[in-house]
């Protein structure tokens, strides 16, 4: 999900190039549109969010956790190590359990499950 049509086009092309276009849904729109059902089903079993931590935290405040089915997984990336405590607190507050954290160079990726 992205509000930028070019980002949506590139994401779809990347899915096709990696042979997962049939398994990955990429839509143009906002989180608010998704949560109201304007883009189809609200929750999915697997959600990937790759954007800066301050945006991820704002998205949680707007209902990001509700886009993942209970028991579903989230991958949150685009984080700096110093930002992970705030993210961990947001995960807990919104009923999402951190399962793992991976670091590559200066970037951190968090894998979590909605409880």
Secondary structure, 3 states (H helix, E strand, C coil): CECCHHHHHHHHHHHHHCCCCCCCCCCECCHHHHHCCCCCCCCEEEEEEECCHHHHHHHHHHCHHHHEEEEEEEEEEEECHHHHHHHHHHHHHCCEEEEEEEEECCEEEEEEEEC
